[in-house]
Amino acid sequence: MSTDTDVSLSSYDEDQGSKLTRKAKEAPFVPIGMAGFAAIVAYGLYKLKSRGNTKMSVHLIHMCVAAQGFVVGAMTLGMGYSMYWEFWAKPKP
């Protein structure tokens, strides 16, 4: 019975920063979606004091919908981008 301890899997050897960098190169719209989500949440928190007569729950619902819409839009653009490069831009044999 032999055990193979020399097997090294690259996905287990990388740290969080290099994994995020590799994933960002594979799917560039993921970090865009994350940054947009964070920006909309930060803007919503900044505007929380000056919301006027708008109720707190309505303001939070609007910010939630805006953040989710941005993420869904980034995912849709990312899928369209990958489909374009996989099916249409690929050279035909």
N, C-alpha and C positions, 0 to 999 in steps of 0.2 A: 504494500500500500504506500504510494508515494504522495507527498503533499507538495504542491507547487506554490512556494512562498515568494517567488520572484515576479509574480504577476502584479503589474502596477497599472491601475486604471487612472487615466489622466483626469477624469472628472472628480475623483476623490482627492487628488493631490493639489488642486488649485484652491486658492483662497477666495473670499467673497468678492474682492475687487477685480481679480482677473476673470472670475466667472461672469460678473456683470459686464465687463468689457467684451468678453467673447459673445455673450448673448446680445449685446448692443450691435455688434458687427453682423450677427446673423439676422436680427430683426431690428432695424434702426427706428421703427416707430414705437417700440416699447418704451425706451427712455423718454421719447417725446410725449407719450401719453402720461407717463409718471410725472414729468416736469409740469405739464399742463394741469394735471389734477392738483398738484401741490400749489401751483400759482393761483388757481381759482379758489382753493380753500383759503389761502393766505389773503387774497383779495376780499373774500367774504367775511373773514374775521376782522379785517381792517375796516370794512364798511359797516360792521355791526353796530357801532355807536351812532353813525349818521344815517340810519335807515328811515328816518322820518316817522310817518304814521303807520308804517308797515309793521304788522305783528311779527314777533320773533319767529314763530313757527313758519309763517309764510316766507320770511327771509331765508331761513334755513332750508326750506324745501326748494326754493329757487336756486340756491347755491348747490344743493345736492344734485338737482337736475342738470345744472350747467356743468358740474364736474363730471358726472356720468356721461353726459352728451359728448364732452371733449374726449373722454377715454374711448367711447364707442366709435367716435369719428376717427380717432387715431388708429384703432384696430381695423376699421373698414379700409382706411387708406393703406395700411400695412398689408392687408390681404390683397387688395388690388395691385399693389406694388409687386408683391411676390408672385401673384398670378401672371402679371405682365412678363416678368423676367423668366418665369418657368415655361409659359406656353407660347407667347408671341415673340419675344426677343431672342429666344433660343434659336441658333442656326439650324436649319433643316438639313438632314443628311442627304 
